[in-house]
């Protein structure tokens, strides 16, 4: 069984064309869906305010830290 949740993308000049992470397990997909759901919730309830920006940046930072720690490629 694969212990990694995400596959690391390599960069613009590789075959992957981009930076970031791609989910490769159901845990990675669940975390990605939770991230998107949280951003949607924050936008719906906080609207276009500084709170939404703060929540979005915090969620992006946490998602990035988790994805980086759970990727091994």
Backbone as CSV, one residue per row, in Angstrom:
resi,resn,N_x,N_y,N_z,CA_x,CA_y,CA_z,C_x,C_y,C_z
1,UNK,0.839,-1.182,0.000,0.000,0.000,0.000,0.883,1.244,0.000
2,UNK,0.450,2.254,-0.727,1.206,3.484,-0.842,1.038,4.318,0.429
3,UNK,2.135,4.758,1.008,2.050,5.559,2.224,2.047,7.046,1.926
4,UNK,2.203,7.431,0.669,2.190,8.833,0.287,0.795,9.246,-0.150
5,UNK,0.420,10.471,0.159,-0.888,10.995,-0.213,-0.820,11.822,-1.487
6,UNK,0.337,12.423,-1.752,0.490,13.329,-2.886,1.758,13.002,-3.658
7,UNK,1.736,13.346,-4.945,2.925,13.263,-5.786,3.382,14.687,-6.025
8,UNK,4.638,14.927,-5.790,5.190,16.259,-5.955,5.359,16.574,-7.437
9,UNK,4.949,17.755,-7.828,5.156,18.193,-9.206,6.538,18.804,-9.303
10,UNK,7.167,18.667,-10.451,8.588,18.966,-10.556,8.927,20.365,-11.037
11,UNK,8.140,20.993,-11.844,8.461,22.336,-12.309,8.050,22.579,-13.737
12,UNK,8.279,23.779,-14.197,7.838,24.165,-15.531,8.539,23.422,-16.648
13,UNK,9.784,23.048,-16.447,10.554,22.447,-17.541,10.611,20.924,-17.465
14,UNK,9.781,20.338,-16.639,9.678,18.887,-16.599,8.423,18.481,-17.360
15,UNK,8.163,17.197,-17.384,6.973,16.740,-18.104,5.683,17.068,-17.362
16,UNK,5.770,17.443,-16.070,4.568,17.725,-15.294,4.008,19.133,-15.498
17,UNK,4.844,20.067,-15.890,4.420,21.439,-16.170,3.708,22.099,-14.991
18,UNK,4.393,22.362,-13.916,3.795,23.117,-12.828,4.433,22.819,-11.493
19,UNK,4.058,23.586,-10.517,4.512,23.366,-9.149,3.316,22.958,-8.313
20,UNK,3.551,22.240,-7.240,2.471,21.853,-6.347,2.448,20.361,-6.122
21,UNK,1.278,19.868,-5.785,1.105,18.463,-5.455,-0.144,17.932,-6.140
22,UNK,-0.106,16.661,-6.479,-1.241,15.978,-7.084,-1.653,14.835,-6.169
23,UNK,-2.932,14.753,-5.786,-3.365,13.654,-4.921,-3.221,12.304,-5.622
24,UNK,-2.672,11.320,-4.893,-2.534,9.975,-5.470,-3.197,8.908,-4.613
25,UNK,-3.806,9.289,-3.484,-4.511,8.324,-2.648,-5.831,8.945,-2.203
26,UNK,-6.690,8.129,-1.622,-7.981,8.661,-1.200,-7.814,9.673,-0.070
27,UNK,-6.767,9.529,0.751,-6.524,10.511,1.806,-6.169,11.870,1.209
28,UNK,-5.363,11.856,0.156,-5.016,13.096,-0.527,-6.227,13.760,-1.147
29,UNK,-7.089,12.953,-1.758,-8.306,13.519,-2.342,-9.228,14.055,-1.268
30,UNK,-9.337,13.366,-0.133,-10.183,13.869,0.956,-9.652,15.183,1.504
31,UNK,-8.346,15.279,1.664,-7.759,16.530,2.138,-7.979,17.657,1.126
32,UNK,-7.855,17.364,-0.152,-8.088,18.369,-1.184,-9.542,18.831,-1.178
33,UNK,-10.476,17.894,-1.063,-11.890,18.257,-1.000,-12.205,19.047,0.258
34,UNK,-11.592,18.691,1.379,-11.793,19.453,2.614,-11.265,20.873,2.466
35,UNK,-10.124,21.031,1.803,-9.559,22.359,1.564,-10.501,23.199,0.702
36,UNK,-10.971,22.634,-0.386,-11.882,23.364,-1.273,-13.188,23.682,-0.545
37,UNK,-13.696,22.731,0.239,-14.915,22.974,1.015,-14.735,24.070,2.049
38,UNK,-13.582,24.102,2.693,-13.319,25.138,3.683,-13.235,26.519,3.030
39,UNK,-12.585,26.591,1.870,-12.501,27.868,1.158,-13.905,28.321,0.738
40,UNK,-14.722,27.389,0.265,-16.099,27.728,-0.090,-16.905,28.191,1.102
41,UNK,-16.746,27.517,2.232,-17.438,27.922,3.455,-16.998,29.310,3.899
42,UNK,-15.698,29.553,3.886,-15.186,30.855,4.308,-15.700,31.960,3.389
43,UNK,-15.760,31.709,2.100,-16.264,32.721,1.170,-17.750,32.967,1.387
44,UNK,-18.503,31.891,1.625,-19.945,32.025,1.794,-20.282,32.785,3.076
45,UNK,-19.572,32.473,4.170,-19.896,33.090,5.449,-19.128,34.367,5.739
46,UNK,-17.951,34.520,5.192,-17.154,35.722,5.459,-17.199,36.713,4.314
47,UNK,-17.547,36.247,3.132,-17.656,37.135,1.988,-16.331,37.765,1.606
48,UNK,-16.419,38.909,1.008,-15.217,39.612,0.555,-14.733,40.528,1.673
49,UNK,-14.074,39.939,2.623,-13.555,40.706,3.754,-12.139,40.237,4.068
50,UNK,-11.528,40.917,5.012,-10.181,40.538,5.440,-10.196,39.192,6.150
51,UNK,-11.300,38.850,6.787,-11.404,37.545,7.447,-11.282,36.415,6.431
52,UNK,-11.931,36.584,5.279,-11.837,35.565,4.238,-10.405,35.411,3.765
53,UNK,-9.706,36.516,3.574,-8.312,36.461,3.153,-7.459,35.757,4.204
54,UNK,-7.678,36.081,5.463,-6.927,35.444,6.547,-7.191,33.941,6.598
55,UNK,-8.460,33.540,6.545,-8.801,32.116,6.564,-8.236,31.384,5.348
56,UNK,-8.299,32.025,4.187,-7.787,31.398,2.968,-6.285,31.186,3.031
57,UNK,-5.560,32.195,3.493,-4.106,32.061,3.596,-3.712,31.020,4.632
58,UNK,-4.417,30.983,5.750,-4.144,29.970,6.770,-4.414,28.567,6.237
59,UNK,-5.544,28.395,5.547,-5.877,27.085,4.977,-4.862,26.680,3.911
60,UNK,-4.443,27.619,3.078,-3.452,27.322,2.050,-2.119,26.920,2.673
61,UNK,-1.714,27.621,3.714,-0.469,27.286,4.406,-0.546,25.884,5.017
62,UNK,-1.634,25.581,5.712,-1.781,24.251,6.326,-1.855,23.151,5.279
63,UNK,-2.599,23.383,4.203,-2.685,22.403,3.129,-1.312,22.148,2.528
64,UNK,-0.567,23.217,2.284,0.787,23.072,1.731,1.726,22.317,2.652
65,UNK,1.648,22.595,3.944,2.514,21.891,4.901,2.169,20.399,4.960
66,UNK,0.882,20.077,4.994,0.466,18.680,5.046,0.830,17.968,3.741
67,UNK,0.530,18.611,2.605,0.830,17.992,1.309,2.320,17.768,1.131
68,UNK,3.132,18.711,1.577,4.570,18.548,1.445,5.084,17.424,2.335
69,UNK,4.515,17.318,3.531,4.987,16.252,4.434,4.495,14.862,4.004
70,UNK,3.406,14.803,3.260,2.843,13.529,2.829,3.199,13.172,1.401
71,UNK,4.149,13.905,0.800,4.604,13.554,-0.541,6.058,13.074,-0.428
72,UNK,6.371,12.088,-1.182,7.696,11.537,-1.069,8.460,11.457,-2.378
73,UNK,7.890,12.015,-3.409,8.533,11.897,-4.714,9.309,13.135,-5.027
